[in-house]
Amino acid sequence: NYDDIKIGMVLAYKKEGVLITHRVVGIDKKNDSYVFKTKGDNNLEPDNYDIFQNEVVGIVIYNIKYLGYPTV
């Protein structure tokens, strides 16, 4: 439910075939469709693109520290 997504939550979304997880810093609703603005926690500036609701895969509700390191 897109109404449940709030600023500060972490979204998982696909952009150009790549799965990205960034924090929501802005939400806009245009013509009954949500548009999200995101920013990576280690980035100084928000992303220079919008996330449309059809690109959202889900929200991150749990994080296991260092789990991604073996893939790097």
MDAnalysis code that builds the backbone (N, CA, C; Angstrom):
import MDAnalysis as mda
import numpy as np

u = mda.Universe.empty(216, n_residues=72, atom_resindex=np.repeat(np.arange(72), 3), trajectory=True)
u.add_TopologyAttr("name", ["N", "CA", "C"] * 72)
u.add_TopologyAttr("resid", np.arange(1, 73))
u.add_TopologyAttr("resname", ["ASN", "TYR", "ASP", "ASP", "ILE", "LYS", "ILE", "GLY", "MET", "VAL", "LEU", "ALA", "TYR", "LYS", "LYS", "GLU", "GLY", "VAL", "LEU", "ILE", "THR", "HIS", "ARG", "VAL", "VAL", "GLY", "ILE", "ASP", "LYS", "LYS", "ASN", "ASP", "SER", "TYR", "VAL", "PHE", "LYS", "THR", "LYS", "GLY", "ASP", "ASN", "ASN", "LEU", "GLU", "PRO", "ASP", "ASN", "TYR", "ASP", "ILE", "PHE", "GLN", "ASN", "GLU", "VAL", "VAL", "GLY", "ILE", "VAL", "ILE", "TYR", "ASN", "ILE", "LYS", "TYR", "LEU", "GLY", "TYR", "PRO", "THR", "VAL"])
u.atoms.positions = np.array([
    [0.849, -1.177, 0.000],
    [0.000, 0.000, 0.000],
    [0.894, 1.239, 0.000],
    [0.835, 2.009, -1.053],
    [1.706, 3.177, -1.192],
    [1.393, 4.255, -0.161],
    [0.176, 4.264, 0.376],
    [-0.178, 5.238, 1.415],
    [0.638, 5.020, 2.689],
    [1.162, 3.810, 2.888],
    [1.931, 3.493, 4.090],
    [3.388, 3.946, 4.015],
    [3.853, 4.318, 2.840],
    [5.247, 4.743, 2.682],
    [5.382, 6.170, 3.188],
    [6.322, 6.372, 4.109],
    [6.546, 7.670, 4.748],
    [7.990, 8.118, 4.537],
    [8.224, 9.413, 4.701],
    [9.581, 9.947, 4.627],
    [10.426, 9.294, 5.725],
    [11.622, 8.874, 5.367],
    [12.522, 8.206, 6.302],
    [12.571, 6.701, 6.097],
    [11.549, 6.132, 5.459],
    [11.557, 4.686, 5.178],
    [12.531, 4.402, 4.039],
    [12.977, 3.157, 3.966],
    [13.902, 2.754, 2.912],
    [13.127, 1.957, 1.870],
    [13.199, 2.409, 0.618],
    [12.525, 1.745, -0.496],
    [13.502, 0.870, -1.261],
    [12.998, -0.241, -1.746],
    [13.718, -1.043, -2.734],
    [12.982, -0.814, -4.047],
    [13.711, -0.414, -5.071],
    [13.072, -0.129, -6.355],
    [14.005, -0.518, -7.492],
    [13.418, -0.713, -8.668],
    [14.205, -1.040, -9.851],
    [14.241, 0.163, -10.767],
    [15.443, 0.560, -11.120],
    [15.659, 1.669, -12.047],
    [16.584, 1.165, -13.134],
    [16.099, 1.151, -14.356],
    [16.874, 0.669, -15.504],
    [17.410, -0.739, -15.264],
    [16.580, -1.594, -14.661],
    [16.934, -2.992, -14.443],
    [17.814, -3.258, -13.238],
    [18.170, -2.228, -12.478],
    [19.041, -2.379, -11.313],
    [18.220, -2.201, -10.043],
    [18.374, -3.126, -9.088],
    [17.687, -3.019, -7.806],
    [18.475, -2.088, -6.889],
    [17.802, -1.053, -6.381],
    [18.439, -0.031, -5.544],
    [17.647, 0.098, -4.257],
    [18.332, 0.344, -3.147],
    [17.661, 0.639, -1.879],
    [18.162, 1.985, -1.380],
    [17.250, 2.949, -1.307],
    [17.560, 4.286, -0.831],
    [16.443, 4.769, 0.070],
    [16.747, 5.746, 0.891],
    [15.798, 6.302, 1.849],
    [14.899, 7.353, 1.186],
    [13.619, 7.353, 1.540],
    [12.651, 8.321, 1.012],
    [12.882, 9.673, 1.687],
    [13.062, 10.720, 0.864],
    [13.233, 12.075, 1.392],
    [12.118, 13.010, 0.921],
    [11.271, 12.528, 0.029],
    [10.157, 13.336, -0.455],
    [9.102, 12.474, -1.097],
    [7.845, 12.897, -0.962],
    [6.722, 12.162, -1.544],
    [5.787, 13.170, -2.192],
    [5.360, 12.861, -3.413],
    [4.400, 13.700, -4.120],
    [3.352, 12.772, -4.733],
    [2.150, 13.258, -4.862],
    [1.091, 12.461, -5.474],
    [0.552, 13.238, -6.662],
    [0.659, 12.634, -7.835],
    [0.207, 13.260, -9.069],
    [-0.774, 12.322, -9.772],
    [-1.971, 12.807, -10.003],
    [-2.980, 12.024, -10.729],
    [-3.173, 10.631, -10.132],
    [-3.374, 10.551, -8.828],
    [-3.596, 9.288, -8.115],
    [-2.420, 8.327, -8.199],
    [-1.232, 8.840, -8.464],
    [-0.034, 8.011, -8.528],
    [1.068, 8.684, -7.718],
    [1.789, 7.900, -6.930],
    [2.856, 8.445, -6.083],
    [4.166, 8.578, -6.847],
    [4.903, 9.621, -6.503],
    [6.258, 9.840, -7.005],
    [7.128, 10.078, -5.779],
    [8.230, 9.323, -5.663],
    [9.095, 9.401, -4.493],
    [10.434, 10.007, -4.865],
    [10.989, 10.774, -3.943],
    [12.347, 11.299, -4.069],
    [13.177, 10.548, -3.045],
    [14.343, 10.056, -3.440],
    [15.159, 9.239, -2.552],
    [16.581, 9.773, -2.464],
    [17.304, 9.243, -1.480],
    [18.712, 9.621, -1.272],
    [19.420, 8.454, -0.607],
    [20.563, 8.100, -1.096],
    [21.384, 7.094, -0.439],
    [21.939, 7.646, 0.864],
    [22.001, 6.829, 1.889],
    [22.468, 7.294, 3.204],
    [23.880, 7.871, 3.164],
    [24.720, 7.370, 2.270],
    [26.103, 7.868, 2.188],
    [26.285, 8.935, 1.113],
    [25.187, 9.355, 0.486],
    [25.259, 10.388, -0.546],
    [24.967, 11.756, 0.063],
    [25.610, 12.773, -0.440],
    [25.397, 14.132, 0.069],
    [24.108, 14.749, -0.460],
    [23.732, 14.412, -1.675],
    [22.570, 15.006, -2.331],
    [21.515, 13.934, -2.639],
    [20.253, 14.351, -2.728],
    [19.210, 13.412, -3.164],
    [19.477, 12.945, -4.594],
    [18.895, 11.809, -4.945],
    [19.037, 11.289, -6.309],
    [18.450, 12.292, -7.295],
    [19.029, 12.365, -8.492],
    [18.569, 13.340, -9.482],
    [17.472, 12.777, -10.384],
    [16.768, 11.767, -9.912],
    [15.653, 11.172, -10.654],
    [14.521, 10.874, -9.666],
    [13.321, 10.743, -10.212],
    [12.153, 10.388, -9.408],
    [11.917, 8.894, -9.468],
    [11.288, 8.367, -8.423],
    [10.885, 6.958, -8.382],
    [9.370, 6.929, -8.503],
    [8.873, 6.282, -9.537],
    [7.440, 6.160, -9.750],
    [6.944, 4.884, -9.083],
    [5.697, 4.897, -8.652],
    [5.198, 3.780, -7.843],
    [5.296, 2.438, -8.563],
    [5.250, 2.415, -9.885],
    [5.377, 1.142, -10.592],
    [6.810, 0.597, -10.562],
    [7.787, 1.410, -10.104],
    [9.178, 0.958, -9.980],
    [9.483, 0.410, -8.587],
    [8.583, 0.649, -7.631],
    [8.814, 0.219, -6.249],
    [8.625, -1.288, -6.143],
    [9.627, -1.952, -5.560],
    [9.565, -3.393, -5.312],
    [9.024, -3.644, -3.909],
    [9.422, -2.805, -2.947],
    [8.957, -2.962, -1.571],
    [9.681, -2.001, -0.647],
    [9.415, -2.158, 0.647],
    [10.110, -1.357, 1.642],
    [11.021, -2.274, 2.446],
    [12.108, -1.723, 2.915],
    [13.052, -2.488, 3.721],
    [12.590, -2.404, 5.175],
    [12.340, -3.569, 5.774],
    [11.873, -3.577, 7.159],
    [12.884, -4.201, 8.107],
    [13.925, -4.848, 7.549],
    [14.924, -5.476, 8.391],
    [16.259, -5.427, 7.670],
    [17.313, -5.238, 8.415],
    [18.643, -5.104, 7.852],
    [19.596, -6.012, 8.616],
    [20.360, -6.818, 7.886],
    [21.397, -7.646, 8.502],
    [22.734, -7.021, 8.155],
    [23.395, -6.475, 9.153],
    [24.655, -5.759, 8.959],
    [25.702, -6.627, 8.289],
    [26.361, -6.060, 7.297],
    [27.469, -6.670, 6.553],
    [27.049, -7.847, 5.662],
    [25.782, -8.117, 5.477],
    [25.349, -9.250, 4.659],
    [25.796, -9.111, 3.210],
    [25.852, -7.889, 2.701],
    [26.217, -7.692, 1.298],
    [27.696, -7.771, 0.994],
    [28.553, -7.749, 2.000],
    [29.985, -7.754, 1.764],
    [30.504, -8.963, 0.969],
    [30.004, -10.169, 1.200],
    [30.523, -11.296, 0.392],
    [30.284, -11.121, -1.104],
    [29.281, -10.346, -1.500],
    [29.026, -10.152, -2.927],
    [29.912, -9.082, -3.530],
    [30.555, -8.270, -2.695],
    [31.435, -7.207, -3.192],
    [32.752, -7.812, -3.478],
])
